[in-house]
């Protein structure tokens, strides 16, 4: 991806196997264009707000964020809270894609403004279906101006 290309999907996932499955599922459904994969919450916030090592990257916000809940450095809930409290980023659709089905995580995510909460299944076909659902959500909202 060149500096000038708009990031369409930002995947924030620390587990390499889960990230690879997600990317594979998105590619299978032709939804992986201009995807950036980051491995922790601090890196995600730096990327989104063009800080730290990303201070010189081309400006522009992702059109969709796929966010894991349990991340190193800064967890997904805190990343979500920062995104939804900032006027520049609060309208970016965020889909929590996580292994946590705990009610408190689901409730807190929706209180903070997550657009969808998907629990990662163990079965690959189910996982592809879940990620494809998130990708289709992106495709629908991508046609509407943000």
C-alpha positions in Angstrom: 0.0 0.0 0.0 1.4 3.4 -0.9 1.3 6.4 1.4 -1.4 8.0 -0.7 -3.9 5.1 -0.4 -6.8 5.5 2.0 -6.9 2.8 4.7 -10.2 1.1 4.4 -10.0 -1.5 7.1 -7.9 -1.3 10.2 -7.6 -4.7 11.9 -6.4 -4.5 15.5 -5.6 -8.0 16.6 -2.6 -9.3 18.7 -3.1 -13.0 17.9 -1.3 -13.8 14.6 -3.5 -16.9 13.8 -6.8 -14.9 14.4 -5.4 -12.0 12.3 -4.5 -14.3 9.4 -7.9 -16.0 9.6 -9.6 -12.6 9.5 -7.6 -11.4 6.6 -8.2 -14.6 4.7 -11.9 -14.4 5.3 -12.0 -10.8 4.1 -9.9 -11.6 1.0 -12.2 -14.5 0.2 -15.1 -12.0 0.1 -13.1 -9.3 -1.7 -13.1 -7.0 1.3 -9.4 -6.8 2.1 -8.4 -3.8 0.0 -6.1 -1.4 1.8 -6.2 -3.3 5.0 -3.7 -2.5 7.8 -3.0 -5.0 10.6 -1.8 -3.7 14.0 -1.0 -5.8 17.0 -1.8 -3.7 20.1 -4.1 -0.9 21.3 -1.4 1.7 21.7 -0.1 1.2 18.2 -3.7 1.5 16.9 -4.3 4.8 18.6 -1.0 6.1 17.3 -1.9 5.1 13.8 -5.4 6.5 13.9 -4.3 9.9 15.4 -1.0 10.0 13.4 1.2 10.0 16.5 4.5 8.3 17.4 6.0 6.2 14.6 2.9 7.1 12.5 3.2 10.9 12.8 4.4 11.2 9.2 1.8 8.9 7.7 -0.6 10.3 5.2 -3.6 11.7 7.0 -7.0 9.9 6.7 -9.2 7.8 8.8 -10.0 4.1 8.3 -13.5 3.4 7.0 -13.9 0.4 9.4 -12.1 -0.8 12.4 -12.1 -4.5 13.4 -11.0 -4.4 17.1 -10.1 -7.2 19.4 -11.1 -6.7 23.0 -8.1 -8.2 24.8 -5.0 -6.4 23.5 -1.6 -5.7 24.9 -0.6 -2.2 26.2 -4.1 -0.6 25.8 -7.2 -2.9 25.7 -10.0 -2.7 23.1 -12.4 -1.1 25.5 -10.1 1.8 26.1 -9.3 2.1 22.4 -13.1 2.2 21.7 -13.7 4.8 24.4 -11.0 7.1 23.0 -12.3 6.7 19.4 -15.9 7.3 20.3 -15.1 10.3 22.5 -13.2 12.2 19.8 -15.2 14.3 17.3 -12.8 13.3 14.5 -13.2 9.5 15.0 -16.5 9.0 16.7 -18.3 8.2 13.4 -15.9 5.5 12.3 -17.7 2.2 12.5 -16.1 -0.2 15.0 -16.8 -3.9 15.1 -15.5 -5.7 18.1 -14.3 -9.1 17.0 -13.3 -11.0 20.1 -13.4 -14.4 21.9 -15.1 -12.8 24.9 -18.8 -13.5 25.2 -18.9 -12.1 28.8 -22.0 -9.9 29.3 -20.0 -7.1 30.9 -17.8 -6.8 27.8 -20.7 -6.8 25.4 -22.6 -4.2 27.5 -19.6 -2.0 28.0 -18.8 -2.1 24.3 -22.3 -1.0 23.3 -22.4 1.7 26.0 -19.3 3.1 24.4 -20.7 3.1 20.9 -19.5 -0.1 19.2 -21.4 -0.7 16.0 -21.3 -4.5 16.3 -20.0 -7.1 18.7 -19.0 -10.5 17.1 -17.7 -13.4 19.2 -15.0 -15.4 17.4 -16.1 -19.0 17.0 -13.6 -21.8 17.1 -14.8 -23.5 13.9 -13.1 -21.9 10.8 -16.3 -21.9 8.6 -18.2 -20.1 11.4 -15.2 -17.7 11.8 -15.3 -16.9 8.1 -19.0 -16.3 8.3 -18.6 -13.9 11.3 -15.8 -11.9 9.6 -17.7 -11.8 6.3 -20.6 -10.3 8.2 -18.3 -7.6 9.5 -17.0 -7.1 6.0 -20.5 -6.8 4.6 -21.3 -4.3 7.3 -18.4 -2.3 6.0 -19.5 -2.6 2.4 -22.9 -1.2 3.3 -21.7 1.8 5.3 -18.9 2.4 2.8 -21.4 3.5 0.2 -22.8 6.1 2.5 -20.7 9.2 3.2 -19.1 9.3 6.7 
